[in-house]
Amino acid sequence: MSSSLSISARLSGKVSLITGAAQGIGLATALKFAREGATVIVCDVQQAGVDAAVRQCRELGATATGYVMDVTQREMVDAVVAKAIDEFGRIDVLVNNAGITQDARLQKMTMEQFDRVIDVNLRGVFHCAQAVTDAMVSQGSGVILNASSVVGIYGNFGQTNYAATKFGVIGFTKTWSRELGPKGIRVNAVAPGFISTPILSTIPEKVIAEMEHRVPLRRLGKPEEIANVYAFLASDEASYINGAVIEVSGGMSV
């Protein structure tokens, strides 16, 4: 291993599959896991992004590979999981990070907007979790981490579809933690607040300033600050945390 790995390497030996790992929180998580000694399987929809993320993980000294994968396509998900297990023999951690937004008020939202967000953010999480669960049950251990959002706890103007998916992911998390806990598999969710990622690139500066003002810390979160929580939850340090939804929002809901 490279000396650039953290001294603790608390994810050493853990094979991790991360969706939406080519940018934003997903990329930050892949790099954090790489630094912590995990084997990183990068999954995203564009080859160039996958290749770049894998290269960055390897530069940190980690074993890393990547696949183009659309979480809405079950056959593609199953194929990637099968390849990962064939190559590494196991999957210890799944981070269901992939997600999209297509915002509109209720009266203006199209069925296409509604269906697309449901398909990626909810059905995609189901596909990936179901695809890895048999392997995790067979090995008697595993961690599934789901990306919810503060919007999935409190709702948000103009995000009927997104809020529904992030509420739904919490339901997945609570249910799977009950079903899979006896099998040695922990399932938890992280609910980020306003995080500075490419998804905010089209938002006017005035709106960004308003968002910052709503947070007691008076700033947006960094992708790395969410990745740190995922890394903790994936590690043995979180061995008794199951079925939790951890809000990482700078206190915006206080």
GUTORLUM-183291 format. One record per residue (C-alpha): x, y, z; residue number from 1. Coordinates in steps of 0.1 Angstrom, whole numbers. Layout:
<rs>
[[X, Y, Z], NUM];
...
</rs>
This chain:
<rs>
[[0, 0, 0], 1];
[[11, 36, -7], 2];
[[22, 57, 22], 3];
[[-6, 81, 12], 4];
[[-31, 58, 28], 5];
[[-42, 70, 63], 6];
[[-24, 55, 92], 7];
[[-56, 40, 106], 8];
[[-66, 24, 73], 9];
[[-99, 15, 90], 10];
[[-114, 1, 58], 11];
[[-85, -21, 50], 12];
[[-95, -53, 32], 13];
[[-131, -41, 27], 14];
[[-144, -43, -9], 15];
[[-167, -13, -15], 16];
[[-190, -6, -44], 17];
[[-200, 31, -48], 18];
[[-226, 43, -72], 19];
[[-225, 78, -87], 20];
[[-189, 78, -79], 21];
[[-175, 100, -107], 22];
[[-183, 134, -91], 23];
[[-196, 152, -60], 24];
[[-202, 132, -29], 25];
[[-197, 99, -47], 26];
[[-162, 108, -58], 27];
[[-153, 122, -24], 28];
[[-165, 90, -9], 29];
[[-145, 69, -33], 30];
[[-113, 89, -25], 31];
[[-120, 87, 12], 32];
[[-125, 50, 11], 33];
[[-93, 47, -10], 34];
[[-73, 66, 17], 35];
[[-88, 43, 44], 36];
[[-75, 12, 26], 37];
[[-106, -1, 10], 38];
[[-108, -18, -24], 39];
[[-129, 7, -44], 40];
[[-153, -3, -72], 41];
[[-164, 29, -90], 42];
[[-197, 29, -108], 43];
[[-212, 57, -128], 44];
[[-229, 63, -161], 45];
[[-201, 78, -181], 46];
[[-168, 60, -190], 47];
[[-146, 91, -188], 48];
[[-158, 99, -152], 49];
[[-153, 63, -141], 50];
[[-118, 62, -155], 51];
[[-108, 95, -139], 52];
[[-121, 84, -105], 53];
[[-104, 50, -107], 54];
[[-71, 67, -116], 55];
[[-74, 90, -86], 56];
[[-81, 61, -62], 57];
[[-51, 42, -76], 58];
[[-29, 73, -71], 59];
[[-38, 71, -34], 60];
[[-24, 36, -33], 61];
[[-58, 18, -33], 62];
[[-69, -12, -54], 63];
[[-96, 2, -76], 64];
[[-116, -7, -107], 65];
[[-146, 8, -124], 66];
[[-177, 0, -144], 67];
[[-202, 20, -164], 68];
[[-234, 12, -147], 69];
[[-269, 27, -149], 70];
[[-287, 19, -116], 71];
[[-321, 18, -134], 72];
[[-310, -11, -156], 73];
[[-312, -42, -134], 74];
[[-293, -65, -159], 75];
[[-264, -40, -159], 76];
[[-264, -39, -121], 77];
[[-264, -76, -118], 78];
[[-236, -80, -143], 79];
[[-214, -54, -125], 80];
[[-220, -71, -91], 81];
[[-212, -105, -106], 82];
[[-179, -92, -121], 83];
[[-169, -75, -88], 84];
[[-175, -107, -68], 85];
[[-157, -128, -95], 86];
[[-127, -104, -92], 87];
[[-126, -98, -55], 88];
[[-145, -126, -40], 89];
[[-169, -105, -19], 90];
[[-186, -71, -15], 91];
[[-184, -57, 20], 92];
[[-198, -22, 15], 93];
[[-224, -8, -9], 94];
[[-228, 30, -10], 95];
[[-261, 38, -28], 96];
[[-251, 73, -37], 97];
[[-263, 78, -73], 98];
[[-292, 103, -75], 99];
[[-307, 131, -96], 100];
[[-330, 160, -93], 101];
[[-357, 173, -117], 102];
[[-375, 200, -98], 103];
[[-409, 215, -104], 104];
[[-439, 226, -84], 105];
[[-467, 200, -81], 106];
[[-489, 217, -106], 107];
[[-460, 220, -132], 108];
[[-442, 186, -127], 109];
[[-444, 163, -157], 110];
[[-448, 126, -155], 111];
[[-414, 123, -172], 112];
[[-398, 143, -144], 113];
[[-416, 124, -117], 114];
[[-408, 89, -132], 115];
[[-371, 96, -139], 116];
[[-363, 107, -104], 117];
[[-383, 78, -89], 118];
[[-365, 54, -113], 119];
[[-329, 66, -104], 120];
[[-333, 75, -67], 121];
[[-356, 49, -55], 122];
[[-358, 19, -79], 123];
[[-320, 22, -84], 124];
[[-313, 19, -47], 125];
[[-336, -12, -46], 126];
[[-318, -27, -76], 127];
[[-283, -23, -61], 128];
[[-292, -34, -26], 129];
[[-310, -65, -38], 130];
[[-281, -74, -62], 131];
[[-255, -75, -34], 132];
[[-276, -89, -6], 133];
[[-272, -126, -14], 134];
[[-234, -123, -14], 135];
[[-235, -104, 19], 136];
[[-258, -130, 35], 137];
[[-235, -158, 23], 138];
[[-204, -142, 38], 139];
[[-223, -133, 70], 140];
[[-214, -96, 69], 141];
[[-219, -64, 50], 142];
[[-228, -28, 51], 143];
[[-254, -10, 30], 144];
[[-253, 28, 31], 145];
[[-281, 48, 14], 146];
[[-281, 84, 4], 147];
[[-312, 102, 18], 148];
[[-314, 139, 23], 149];
[[-328, 165, 47], 150];
[[-354, 169, 20], 151];
[[-363, 133, 28], 152];
[[-370, 143, 64], 153];
[[-386, 177, 61], 154];
[[-397, 180, 24], 155];
[[-388, 209, 2], 156];
[[-406, 233, -21], 157];
[[-406, 222, -58], 158];
[[-392, 187, -50], 159];
[[-422, 164, -48], 160];
[[-404, 136, -67], 161];
[[-370, 140, -49], 162];
[[-386, 142, -15], 163];
[[-407, 111, -22], 164];
[[-375, 92, -31], 165];
[[-355, 103, -1], 166];
[[-384, 96, 23], 167];
[[-386, 62, 6], 168];
[[-349, 55, 10], 169];
[[-354, 60, 48], 170];
[[-382, 34, 46], 171];
[[-358, 11, 28], 172];
[[-332, 16, 54], 173];
[[-354, 10, 84], 174];
[[-369, -21, 68], 175];
[[-337, -37, 55], 176];
[[-320, -31, 89], 177];
[[-347, -53, 105], 178];
[[-345, -79, 77], 179];
[[-307, -81, 73], 180];
[[-295, -73, 108], 181];
[[-299, -109, 119], 182];
[[-277, -119, 89], 183];
[[-248, -97, 101], 184];
[[-256, -69, 76], 185];
[[-259, -33, 88], 186];
[[-280, -8, 69], 187];
[[-279, 29, 75], 188];
[[-287, 62, 57], 189];
[[-271, 96, 56], 190];
[[-292, 127, 51], 191];
[[-270, 155, 38], 192];
[[-281, 191, 39], 193];
[[-269, 217, 14], 194];
[[-236, 204, 0], 195];
[[-214, 222, -25], 196];
[[-215, 198, -55], 197];
[[-219, 201, -93], 198];
[[-256, 197, -87], 199];
[[-257, 233, -75], 200];
[[-238, 247, -104], 201];
[[-269, 262, -121], 202];
[[-282, 279, -89], 203];
[[-278, 317, -88], 204];
[[-254, 331, -62], 205];
[[-283, 349, -45], 206];
[[-300, 316, -38], 207];
[[-268, 300, -26], 208];
[[-264, 329, -2], 209];
[[-299, 323, 11], 210];
[[-291, 286, 15], 211];
[[-260, 294, 35], 212];
[[-280, 318, 58], 213];
[[-304, 289, 67], 214];
[[-275, 269, 81], 215];
[[-263, 278, 116], 216];
[[-227, 272, 105], 217];
[[-233, 298, 77], 218];
[[-218, 278, 49], 219];
[[-226, 249, 26], 220];
[[-212, 215, 34], 221];
[[-183, 199, 16], 222];
[[-185, 166, -2], 223];
[[-157, 153, 20], 224];
[[-178, 160, 51], 225];
[[-204, 135, 39], 226];
[[-177, 110, 28], 227];
[[-163, 111, 63], 228];
[[-196, 99, 77], 229];
[[-199, 72, 51], 230];
[[-164, 60, 59], 231];
[[-172, 58, 97], 232];
[[-205, 40, 90], 233];
[[-187, 15, 67], 234];
[[-160, 8, 93], 235];
[[-160, -16, 123], 236];
[[-161, 15, 145], 237];
[[-198, 17, 137], 238];
[[-205, -20, 144], 239];
[[-236, -13, 166], 240];
[[-252, 14, 144], 241];
[[-280, -1, 123], 242];
[[-312, 14, 110], 243];
[[-300, 49, 116], 244];
[[-305, 81, 96], 245];
[[-277, 105, 103], 246];
[[-284, 141, 93], 247];
[[-252, 160, 82], 248];
[[-265, 194, 75], 249];
[[-246, 219, 97], 250];
[[-276, 221, 119], 251];
[[-300, 235, 94], 252];
[[-330, 217, 109], 253];
[[-324, 230, 144], 254];
</rs>
